[in-house]
Structures are given as C-alpha cells and as structure tokens.
Amino acid sequence: MEWTDLRYFLAAVRGGNLSAAARELGVNYTTVGRRLDTLQHELGATLIQRTPDGLTLTRAGEAVKELCEKIETTALEIERRAAGQDRELGGTVRLTATETLAARFLIPAMAALRRAHPEIEVELIPDYRVLDLSRRQADLAMRNARPADPHLVCRRVGGFAITLYASRSYLAERGRPRRGAGLSGHDLVSWTYLLPHTRTQFMGESIDGARIVFRSNSTLALVHAVADGFGIGYIPCYLADEDPRMVRIWPDLVPRMVPLWLIHHEDLRRTARIRLVADAIAAALRREARFLRGQLRRPRGGRVGT
C-alpha cells in the first residue's frame, strides 16, 4: 500500500467526485479512478460507491477515511518539520494571494528577489479561497483576515484603502449621490459573494431603490465594469486611482483600510526560503504603503514595485 493511493482516496472523498479530486491533485480524473481501484483491490474492500450524484463512502470507507486522516496529519507534519529545518535558500515557495495583489505587488517583488537569488522558484496560486496551509496547499498566504488557527503564524504587512468609485461618464449622466442619503436610483456593481472586507461594500449607505446591474467574484472584472460606466462600485484605491476614467464618489471621505496578513504554518518559521520571500514581500509593501493607502496617485500604466 502506498501513501499516494491514500491521498487520492482522501481527495476523492473531500471533492465528492473524481473531477474535483483531479483538480486538487493536479492530475487527470482517470488517474484518480485508477488509483482508487488499485487501493480497493489491495485492501480487498469496496471503499467508495460511484453514484449519479457523486461518490458515496461505504462502511469500510468510513473506517478507512478516519485512519487515512490520521496518517495524513502525521505525514504532513513530517514534511513541514523537515522543511522547517531547511537552511537552503534554493527550492520552491508556493504563494497564494488575490490576482490583483499578486500582479501589482508580489510578482514585481519576486522578480527583484530572483535577480539576487536565482535559486528561488515561485509557484503563484491566485485565489480567493482560504487554502489549507496545514496540508501544504501553499507555503505562504496573503489574506485580508487573520485566521484563528493557533498553528499559523500571522504577520501584519500593511493594508490597502477601498472606497466607492464611479466613472466620469456615469456621474455626468446620473449625478453624484449625497453622502448619508442612500444610493436610491443608482446602478451598482457588486461582489458575487462577500469577503470580510466587502460585507459593507456600499459604505453603510442604504441600497433601497438602487439596482445591482453587475456582479462578479473578480476584482479586475469589477474595476472594468465601473470604469466602463456600469455603475457605482467598491474598488481598491490602488486599482481605481490610476485609471483616469474613474473618480471617487466622495473625494473627501477617508477610505476604509483593509488589513493585509502574510501567513504561514508555524513549522515553516525556520525555513530559509520562506523567510526570504516573506521579508521581500513585506519590504515591497512598505515601499508602496502610500500608494496602497490611496495617498499617492499614479498615471494609468504606472509600474508598481519600482
């Protein structure tokens, strides 16, 4: 029996189907099915039944799942502790952040770092999901909320300003809403789902009588929607202020600040390449602090990180 087969089994159980497990493991779904068949043959027991609605655990599968999770916990702890003692600067660092933060700040910072340390390799995972650092889905995560897991080391590395914007053409046609009077009669651009910093995405203004005309879970899509005149949207200042098509709805209103946390598992605190990458990111964000706080405007196309 191989530990790899047990990983395929756990991924299939957690994903609910072969395709989800394949995406998690980065393989073809037929490979997942083949490895599951091999495991069941070696154990001489049926662990999973395939149904039209997905995968269902048998009684034997339930028992094996519990044991596999214990094995996984031990195996991952071995990996983390071994990596945590790694003094070598070479190797891969898996970094996850939102797409816009990665493109604007992290990639330039990593490019500069690699010029000094070409042995460092970076795997970037642009994602809004909270990846499981205990399961090594990523080594470093940049997030807007501090997790409660006591095994995660959280480092505050600044924050970014966010407020309501609209296009100049939209305001010329529809007028500027009055602060405190709500957004009735206006078209709105909204997040598809709410993150910690987007739950109050209309700055406490009532949206009774307003109409949400565009939704997306992509920050870039929301930026373009506002710039192209769809309506009023809650946009990070570091993106909106460099686009001359957009203006703040209430220029005198102090934008809200969204914290940025750099997070890694405690077992990796002594890993040399993790510390090196984390320090490079923190330094890059310190250099860009005024821009992130919305206090410094750049022309469209201005390079971030220089």
Secondary structure, 3 states (H helix, E strand, C coil): CCHHHHHHHHHHHHHCCHHHHHHHHCCCHHHHHHHHHHHHHHHCCCCEEEECCEEEECHHHHHHHHHHHHHHHHHHHHHHHHHHCCCCCCEEEEEEECHHHHHHHHHHHHHHHHHHCCCEEEEEEECCCCCCHHHCCCCEEEECCCCCCCCEEEEEEEEEEEEEEEEHHHHHHHCCCCCCCCCCCCEEEEECCCCCCCCCCCCCCCCCCCEEEEEECCHHHHHHHHHCCCCEEEEEHHHHCCCCCEEECCCCCCCEEEEEEEEEEHHHCCCHHHHHHHHHHHHHHHHCHHHHCCCCCCCCCCCCCC
